[in-house]
Amino acid sequence: MSTYQYTAKDKAGKTIIGILEGASDSEVAETLHKRELIVLSVEQAKKKALKAGAKDRNVKLDDLLIFSRQLATMIDAGITLVNALGILAEQIESKQLRNVVTVVRQDIEAGMNFSDALAKHPAVFSELYINMTRAGETSGMLDEVLDRLASYLEKTAALTRKIKSSLIYPIVVVSIAILITAVLLLKVVPTFKGIFEMLGGSLPLPTQILIGISDLFRKYFLFVLIGLVAIVVLLKRYITTEKGRYNFDRGKLKAPVLGPLFRKVAVAKFSRTFSTLVKSGVSILNALEIVSKTAGNKVIEESVLNCAKSVRDGEPISKPLSKSGVFPPMVCRMISVGEQTGQLEKMLSKIADFYDEQVDAATSALTSLIEPMVITFLGVVIGGIVISLFLPIFKITQLISK
């Protein structure tokens, strides 16, 4: 995938300058045609622009959230967009975001639309953010749209924090357990081996197995380490490919313990993003295309893109989603009811709220399930090593007592 800079005109004749990712310039042009834009030029972005974009990626979600909320409040209070951006540029703590806001303000002063100015910084402002802002400008409800964006970012950040907090504990504990096991096998067991050799006699079978594992581990430790690093690097490269990413994301959804949680997170994110876009006045087709790109899962992305194609052919949204097998039947039925009653946005919002609660329950249950599993793992591995080391000592003590 390469990054392309484009210049196009909308239906009102306004010039739009932005950046999009695509496999080729023709694919980018096709994407712009689908948005009902007249393409003037598409060219590969220069390396300098890409380097600037890489720096922009340091902007945190929380900083963008605060910026959106404050900008919405200022515009609602009657402060002009240029003045509001000038005030925010002076008080934003993030250096990267402050620089971006300053450039956006300069572009607006030069006559550019707010959404077009944001589109020049795709590493900071997602396609969802830009399209919602464009819809807010068109409808004259920029303050409301920015407020919705802030609420959306807030809920997205909260969802991300829940997932991270549920996974941090087991990852830390298992990492410590692996480190302790490695120290025991590399340092402690060889010391005991020397003592046992001095004492002589036959060792119990568990101790012999442990010493054998320790010898192998010490002898081939470097090869094992290189092998693990190579596996990680190859896996990362495979995941960066289209097929690899799809298989990896499909595996995540089908995983025995974490799979249901990943599915609930994906459904919650899909519903919340789709609801926010529809509520802000973005067309259904554009909303589906944006949602597919922000799904964070290739399986979900493919399902939503297929849905967009079916909707373009006149089918209701719920039908292709139901055929995909990715979305639960309840979600498809609720979307169907929302379409029939003309309250799609409201129904999507309810689905998002419901699945946010489901994610809460799932993370709590996961923590409760993983905790005893981790304790059992520690007991079996480390406890087994310690017992194997002390078995010969117990044997010697029994012989001495006789």
HELIX and SHEET records of a PDB file:
HELIX    1   1 ASP A   25  LYS A   34  1                                  10    
HELIX    2   2 LYS A   47  ASP A   56  1                                  10    
HELIX    3   3 LEU A   61  ASP A   76  1                                  16    
HELIX    4   4 LEU A   81  GLN A   91  1                                  11    
HELIX    5   5 LYS A   95  GLU A  109  1                                  15    
HELIX    6   6 PHE A  114  ALA A  119  1                                   6    
HELIX    7   7 GLU A  127  SER A  139  1                                  13    
HELIX    8   8 LEU A  142  VAL A  183  1                                  42    
HELIX    9   9 LEU A  184  VAL A  188  3                                   5    
HELIX   10  10 VAL A  189  LEU A  199  1                                  11    
HELIX   11  11 LEU A  205  LYS A  219  1                                  15    
HELIX   12  12 PHE A  221  THR A  240  1                                  20    
HELIX   13  13 GLU A  242  LYS A  254  1                                  13    
HELIX   14  14 GLY A  259  LYS A  279  1                                  21    
HELIX   15  15 ILE A  284  THR A  294  1                                  11    
HELIX   16  16 LYS A  298  ARG A  312  1                                  15    
HELIX   17  17 SER A  318  SER A  324  1                                   7    
HELIX   18  18 PRO A  329  THR A  341  1                                  13    
HELIX   19  19 LEU A  344  SER A  401  1                                  58    
SHEET    1   A 3 THR A  15  GLY A  22  0                                        
SHEET    2   A 3 SER A   2  LYS A   9 -1                                        
SHEET    3   A 3 ILE A  38  GLN A  44 -1                                        
END                                                                             
